[in-house]
């Protein structure tokens, strides 16, 4: 499902217009992005949790030249952990 299909599904299930459903989806995405940028956690009970995890600095290798070692700097990565209700629904 892509964004357009998701907007259409949201509009159908909520009774909103597609334009309003897209505005709601964009507002949700922007809110989650802002929270994660501030190292906050977004927890939706039964659905899941959006969080930020720290990645340590490490060394890697270039696949084209295996002898060459590359330093990979530390970074932050957004992650999503599915909630129990979502896992149960997917596995049913």
DSSP file (Angstrom, degrees, kcal/mol; ACC not computed):
  #  RESIDUE AA STRUCTURE BP1 BP2  ACC     N-H-->O    O-->H-N    N-H-->O    O-->H-N    TCO  KAPPA ALPHA  PHI   PSI    X-CA   Y-CA   Z-CA
    1    1 A X              0   0    0      0, 0.0     2,-0.1     0, 0.0     0, 0.0   0.000 360.0 360.0 360.0 127.2    0.0    0.0    0.0
    2    2 A X     >  -     0   0    0      1,-0.0     4,-2.3     0, 0.0     5,-0.2  -0.392 360.0 -89.7 -97.2-178.2    1.4    3.4   -1.0
    3    3 A X  H  > S+     0   0    0      1,-0.2     4,-2.6     2,-0.2     5,-0.2   0.895 124.9  51.5 -62.1 -42.5    0.5    6.8    0.5
    4    4 A X  H  > S+     0   0    0      1,-0.2     4,-2.2     2,-0.2    -1,-0.2   0.902 111.8  47.2 -62.4 -41.3   -2.3    7.5   -2.1
    5    5 A X  H  > S+     0   0    0      2,-0.2     4,-2.3     1,-0.2    -1,-0.2   0.882 111.7  51.1 -67.4 -38.1   -3.9    4.1   -1.3
    6    6 A X  H  X S+     0   0    0     -4,-2.3     4,-2.7     2,-0.2    -2,-0.2   0.917 109.7  49.7 -64.1 -43.4   -3.6    4.7    2.4
    7    7 A X  H  X S+     0   0    0     -4,-2.6     4,-2.5     1,-0.2    -2,-0.2   0.914 111.2  49.5 -61.3 -43.5   -5.2    8.2    2.1
    8    8 A X  H  X S+     0   0    0     -4,-2.2     4,-2.2     2,-0.2    -1,-0.2   0.904 112.2  47.9 -62.8 -41.8   -8.1    6.6    0.1
    9    9 A X  H  X S+     0   0    0     -4,-2.3     4,-2.4     2,-0.2    -2,-0.2   0.911 112.1  49.1 -65.3 -43.0   -8.5    3.9    2.7
   10   10 A X  H  X S+     0   0    0     -4,-2.7     4,-2.0     1,-0.2     6,-0.4   0.909 111.2  50.2 -62.7 -41.7   -8.5    6.4    5.6
   11   11 A X  H  X S+     0   0    0     -4,-2.5     4,-1.7     1,-0.2     5,-0.5   0.909 112.1  47.5 -63.1 -42.6  -11.0    8.6    3.8
   12   12 A X  H  < S+     0   0    0     -4,-2.2    -2,-0.2     1,-0.2    -1,-0.2   0.914 116.0  42.7 -65.6 -43.6  -13.4    5.7    3.2
   13   13 A X  H  < S+     0   0    0     -4,-2.4    -1,-0.2     1,-0.2    -2,-0.2   0.769 121.9  38.4 -76.7 -25.9  -13.2    4.4    6.8
   14   14 A X  H  < S-     0   0    0     -4,-2.0    -1,-0.2    -5,-0.2    -2,-0.2   0.621 101.4-122.4-101.1 -14.2  -13.5    7.8    8.5
   15   15 A X     <  +     0   0    0     -4,-1.7    -3,-0.2     1,-0.3    -4,-0.1   0.564  68.6 131.8  81.9   7.5  -16.0    9.5    6.2
   16   16 A X        -     0   0    0     -5,-0.5    -1,-0.3    -6,-0.4    -2,-0.1  -0.431  64.2-101.6 -84.0 164.2  -13.5   12.3    5.5
   17   17 A X     >  -     0   0    0     -2,-0.1     4,-2.6     1,-0.1     5,-0.2  -0.439  34.0-110.4 -75.8 162.8  -12.7   13.6    2.0
   18   18 A X  H  > S+     0   0    0      1,-0.2     4,-2.5     2,-0.2     5,-0.2   0.876 120.5  54.5 -61.8 -35.9   -9.4   12.5    0.5
   19   19 A X  H  > S+     0   0    0      2,-0.2     4,-2.0     1,-0.2    -1,-0.2   0.923 111.2  43.8 -64.0 -44.1   -8.1   16.0    0.9
   20   20 A X  H  > S+     0   0    0      2,-0.2     4,-2.3     1,-0.2    -2,-0.2   0.885 113.2  51.8 -67.9 -39.0   -8.9   16.0    4.6
   21   21 A X  H  X S+     0   0    0     -4,-2.6     4,-2.4     2,-0.2    -2,-0.2   0.894 110.1  49.1 -65.2 -39.3   -7.5   12.5    5.1
   22   22 A X  H  X S+     0   0    0     -4,-2.5     4,-2.7     2,-0.2    -1,-0.2   0.895 110.2  51.0 -66.6 -39.2   -4.3   13.4    3.4
   23   23 A X  H  X S+     0   0    0     -4,-2.0     4,-2.2     2,-0.2    -2,-0.2   0.904 111.3  48.4 -63.0 -41.2   -4.0   16.5    5.6
   24   24 A X  H  X S+     0   0    0     -4,-2.3     4,-2.2     2,-0.2    -2,-0.2   0.912 112.5  47.9 -65.1 -43.2   -4.5   14.3    8.7
   25   25 A X  H  X S+     0   0    0     -4,-2.4     4,-2.6     2,-0.2    -2,-0.2   0.923 112.3  48.9 -64.1 -44.7   -1.9   11.8    7.5
   26   26 A X  H  X S+     0   0    0     -4,-2.7     4,-2.6     1,-0.2    -1,-0.2   0.886 110.6  51.2 -62.4 -38.8    0.6   14.6    6.8
   27   27 A X  H  X S+     0   0    0     -4,-2.2     4,-2.3     2,-0.2    -1,-0.2   0.902 110.6  49.0 -64.6 -40.9    0.0   16.1   10.2
   28   28 A X  H  X S+     0   0    0     -4,-2.2     4,-2.3     2,-0.2    -2,-0.2   0.941 112.5  47.3 -62.5 -48.2    0.6   12.7   11.9
   29   29 A X  H  X S+     0   0    0     -4,-2.6     4,-2.6     1,-0.2    -2,-0.2   0.920 112.9  48.7 -61.3 -45.0    3.8   12.1    9.9
   30   30 A X  H  X S+     0   0    0     -4,-2.6     4,-2.5     1,-0.2    -1,-0.2   0.897 110.6  51.2 -63.0 -40.5    5.1   15.7   10.7
   31   31 A X  H  X S+     0   0    0     -4,-2.3     4,-2.1     2,-0.2    -1,-0.2   0.905 111.7  46.7 -63.8 -42.0    4.3   15.3   14.4
   32   32 A X  H  X S+     0   0    0     -4,-2.3     4,-2.5     2,-0.2     5,-0.2   0.918 112.2  51.0 -66.3 -43.3    6.1   11.9   14.6
   33   33 A X  H  X S+     0   0    0     -4,-2.6     4,-2.2     1,-0.2    -2,-0.2   0.921 111.3  47.8 -60.0 -45.0    9.1   13.4   12.8
   34   34 A X  H  X S+     0   0    0     -4,-2.5     4,-1.2     2,-0.2    -1,-0.2   0.906 112.1  49.4 -63.6 -42.0    9.3   16.4   15.1
   35   35 A X  H  <>S+     0   0    0     -4,-2.1     5,-2.9     1,-0.2     3,-0.4   0.924 112.7  46.7 -64.0 -44.1    9.0   14.2   18.2
   36   36 A X  H ><5S+     0   0    0     -4,-2.5     3,-1.7     1,-0.2    -1,-0.2   0.859 106.9  57.9 -67.6 -34.7   11.8   11.9   17.0
   37   37 A X  H 3<5S+     0   0    0     -4,-2.2    -1,-0.2     1,-0.3    -2,-0.2   0.799 107.1  49.1 -64.0 -27.6   14.0   14.8   16.0
   38   38 A X  T 3<5S-     0   0    0     -4,-1.2    -1,-0.3    -3,-0.4    -2,-0.2   0.184 122.3-109.0 -94.8  15.9   13.8   15.9   19.7
   39   39 A X  T < 5S+     0   0    0     -3,-1.7    -3,-0.2     1,-0.2     2,-0.2   0.760  73.2 142.9  60.7  28.4   14.7   12.4   20.9
   40   40 A X      < -     0   0    0     -5,-2.9     2,-0.4    -6,-0.2    -1,-0.2  -0.492  48.2-126.0 -88.7 165.9   11.1   11.8   22.1
   41   41 A X        -     0   0    0     -2,-0.2     2,-0.6    10,-0.1    10,-0.2  -0.918  10.4-151.1-111.8 140.1    9.2    8.6   21.9
   42   42 A X  E     -A   50   0A   0      8,-2.4     8,-3.0    -2,-0.4     2,-0.5  -0.952  18.0-172.6-112.5 113.4    5.8    8.3   20.2
   43   43 A X  E     -A   49   0A   0     -2,-0.6     2,-0.6     6,-0.2     6,-0.2  -0.929  12.6-175.3-115.1 120.1    3.8    5.5   21.8
   44   44 A X  E >>  -A   48   0A   0      4,-3.0     4,-2.3    -2,-0.5     3,-2.2  -0.925  31.4-127.7-112.8 103.3    0.4    4.3   20.4
   45   45 A X  T 34 S+     0   0    0     -2,-0.6     4,-0.0     1,-0.3    -2,-0.0  -0.245  91.3   9.8 -57.9 129.3   -1.0    1.7   22.8
   46   46 A X  T 34 S+     0   0    0      1,-0.1    40,-0.9    36,-0.0    -1,-0.3   0.106 128.8  58.9  89.1 -21.5   -1.9   -1.4   20.9
   47   47 A X  T <4 S-     0   0    0     -3,-2.2    36,-2.7     1,-0.3     2,-0.3   0.851 104.7 -95.0-103.1 -58.0   -0.3   -0.3   17.7
   48   48 A X  E  <  -AB  44  82A   0     -4,-2.3    -4,-3.0    34,-0.3     2,-0.4  -0.973  27.9 -84.6 162.6-174.7    3.4    0.3   18.4
   49   49 A X  E     -AB  43  81A   0     32,-2.4    32,-2.6    -2,-0.3     2,-0.5  -0.988  18.3-152.9-130.9 130.5    6.2    2.7   19.4
   50   50 A X  E     +AB  42  80A   0     -8,-3.0    -8,-2.4    -2,-0.4     2,-0.3  -0.884  34.1 159.4 -96.9 131.8    8.3    5.0   17.3
   51   51 A X  E     - B   0  79A   0     28,-2.6    28,-2.9    -2,-0.5     2,-0.4  -0.899  38.5-118.4-146.4 170.8   11.7    5.6   18.9
   52   52 A X  E     - B   0  78A   0     -2,-0.3     2,-0.4    26,-0.2    26,-0.2  -0.971  26.1-165.3-117.6 131.3   15.2    6.8   18.2
   53   53 A X  E     - B   0  77A   0     24,-2.7    24,-2.7    -2,-0.4     2,-0.4  -0.917  18.2-125.0-117.7 145.1   18.2    4.4   18.8
   54   54 A X  E     - B   0  76A   0     -2,-0.4     2,-0.5    22,-0.2    22,-0.2  -0.691  17.3-154.2 -85.8 134.6   21.8    5.3   19.0
   55   55 A X  E     - B   0  75A   0     20,-3.7    20,-1.7    -2,-0.4     3,-0.1  -0.947  18.3-130.4-107.5 129.8   24.3    3.5   16.7
   56   56 A X        -     0   0    0     -2,-0.5     2,-0.1    18,-0.2    16,-0.0  -0.346  29.3 -95.7 -73.7 156.3   27.8    3.3   17.9
   57   57 A X        +     0   0    0     17,-0.1     2,-0.3    -2,-0.1    16,-0.2  -0.484  57.6 165.6 -67.2 143.6   30.8    4.3   15.7
   58   58 A X  E     -C   72   0B   0     14,-2.3    14,-3.5    -2,-0.1     2,-0.4  -0.931  36.0-104.6-152.1 173.2   32.2    1.2   14.1
   59   59 A X  E     +C   71   0B   0     -2,-0.3    12,-0.2    12,-0.2     2,-0.2  -0.881  35.7 174.2-108.1 141.3   34.5    0.1   11.3
   60   60 A X  E     -C   70   0B   0     10,-3.1    10,-2.7    -2,-0.4     2,-0.4  -0.663  22.2-121.3-128.4-174.5   33.3   -1.4    8.1
   61   61 A X  E     -C   69   0B   0      8,-0.2     2,-0.6    -2,-0.2     8,-0.2  -0.971  20.3-114.9-134.8 151.7   34.9   -2.6    4.9
   62   62 A X  E >   -C   65   0B   0      6,-1.5     3,-0.8     3,-0.6     6,-0.2  -0.740  21.1-145.6 -82.1 121.7   34.4   -1.6    1.2
   63   63 A X  T 3  S+     0   0    0     -2,-0.6     3,-0.4     1,-0.2    -1,-0.1   0.791  99.1  54.2 -61.4 -26.4   33.0   -4.6   -0.6
   64   64 A X  T 3  S+     0   0    0      1,-0.3     2,-0.3     2,-0.1    -1,-0.2   0.802 123.6  24.9 -76.4 -28.2   35.0   -3.7   -3.8
   65   65 A X  E X  S-C   62   0B   0     -3,-0.8     3,-1.9     3,-0.1    -3,-0.6  -0.725  72.0-173.2-136.4  84.2   38.3   -3.6   -1.8
   66   66 A X  E 3  S+     0   0B   0     -3,-0.4    -1,-0.1    -2,-0.3    -3,-0.1   0.707  81.3  61.0 -56.6 -24.2   37.9   -5.9    1.2
   67   67 A X  E 3  S+     0   0B   0     -6,-0.1     2,-0.4     2,-0.1    -1,-0.3   0.788  84.7  91.2 -74.2 -25.0   41.3   -4.9    2.7
   68   68 A X  E <   -     0   0B   0     -3,-1.9    -6,-1.5    -6,-0.2     2,-0.4  -0.582  67.2-152.0 -78.9 123.9   40.3   -1.2    3.0
   69   69 A X  E     -C   61   0B   0     -2,-0.4     2,-0.4    -8,-0.2    -8,-0.2  -0.797   7.5-158.8 -97.3 135.5   38.7   -0.4    6.4
   70   70 A X  E     -C   60   0B   0    -10,-2.7   -10,-3.1    -2,-0.4     2,-0.6  -0.933  14.1-132.9-115.5 135.1   36.2    2.4    6.6
   71   71 A X  E     -C   59   0B   0     -2,-0.4     2,-0.6   -12,-0.2   -12,-0.2  -0.788  18.9-159.8 -86.6 122.8   35.3    4.3    9.8
   72   72 A X  E     -C   58   0B   0    -14,-3.5   -14,-2.3    -2,-0.6     3,-0.1  -0.913  17.3-132.9-103.8 119.8   31.6    4.6   10.1
   73   73 A X        -     0   0    0     -2,-0.6     2,-0.0   -16,-0.2   -18,-0.0  -0.232  27.8 -90.8 -72.1 161.3   30.6    7.5   12.5
   74   74 A X        +     0   0    0    -17,-0.1     2,-0.3   -20,-0.0   -18,-0.2  -0.359  55.5 168.7 -64.4 149.3   28.0    7.2   15.3
   75   75 A X  E     -B   55   0A   0    -20,-1.7   -20,-3.7    -3,-0.1     2,-0.4  -0.940  33.6-111.7-153.6 173.3   24.5    8.1   14.3
   76   76 A X  E     -B   54   0A   0     -2,-0.3     2,-0.4   -22,-0.2   -22,-0.2  -0.900  27.3-164.1-112.4 145.3   20.9    8.0   15.4
   77   77 A X  E     -B   53   0A   0    -24,-2.7   -24,-2.7    -2,-0.4     2,-0.2  -0.995  18.3-127.7-132.7 131.9   18.3    5.7   13.6
   78   78 A X  E     -B   52   0A   0     -2,-0.4     2,-0.3   -26,-0.2   -26,-0.2  -0.577  33.3-174.9 -74.4 140.0   14.5    5.9   13.8
   79   79 A X  E     -B   51   0A   0    -28,-2.9   -28,-2.6    -2,-0.2     2,-0.4  -0.949  18.3-149.9-134.2 154.7   12.9    2.5   14.7
   80   80 A X  E     -B   50   0A   0     -2,-0.3     2,-0.5   -30,-0.2   -30,-0.2  -0.995   7.4-166.3-125.2 128.9    9.4    1.2   15.0
   81   81 A X  E     -B   49   0A   0    -32,-2.6   -32,-2.4    -2,-0.4     2,-0.1  -0.968  22.8-129.5-115.6 119.2    8.4   -1.6   17.4
   82   82 A X  E     -B   48   0A   0     -2,-0.5   -34,-0.3   -34,-0.2   -35,-0.1  -0.361  21.7-124.1 -68.0 143.0    5.0   -3.2   16.8
   83   83 A X     >  -     0   0    0    -36,-2.7     4,-2.4   -39,-0.1     5,-0.2  -0.324  26.4-102.7 -81.2 168.7    2.7   -3.5   19.8
   84   84 A X  H  > S+     0   0    0      1,-0.2     4,-2.8     2,-0.2     5,-0.2   0.898 119.3  51.8 -61.1 -44.0    1.1   -6.7   21.0
   85   85 A X  H  > S+     0   0    0      1,-0.2     4,-2.1     2,-0.2    -1,-0.2   0.899 111.6  47.2 -63.2 -40.1   -2.3   -6.1   19.4
   86   86 A X  H  > S+     0   0    0    -40,-0.9     4,-2.2     2,-0.2    -1,-0.2   0.913 112.6  49.3 -66.7 -43.0   -0.8   -5.3   16.0
   87   87 A X  H  X S+     0   0    0     -4,-2.4     4,-2.2     1,-0.2    -2,-0.2   0.917 111.5  49.7 -61.2 -43.4    1.4   -8.4   16.2
   88   88 A X  H  X S+     0   0    0     -4,-2.8     4,-0.7     1,-0.2    -1,-0.2   0.892 110.9  49.3 -64.1 -39.4   -1.5  -10.6   17.2
   89   89 A X  H  < S+     0   0    0     -4,-2.1     3,-0.5     1,-0.2    -1,-0.2   0.895 112.1  47.9 -67.7 -39.6   -3.6   -9.2   14.3
   90   90 A X  H  < S+     0   0    0     -4,-2.2    -1,-0.2     1,-0.2    -2,-0.2   0.876 114.7  46.1 -67.4 -37.5   -0.9   -9.9   11.8
   91   91 A X  H  <        0   0    0     -4,-2.2    -1,-0.2     1,-0.2    -2,-0.2   0.526 360.0 360.0 -84.6  -6.0   -0.3  -13.4   13.0
   92   92 A X     <        0   0    0     -4,-0.7    -1,-0.2    -3,-0.5    -2,-0.1   0.493 360.0 360.0 -75.5 360.0   -4.0  -14.3   13.1
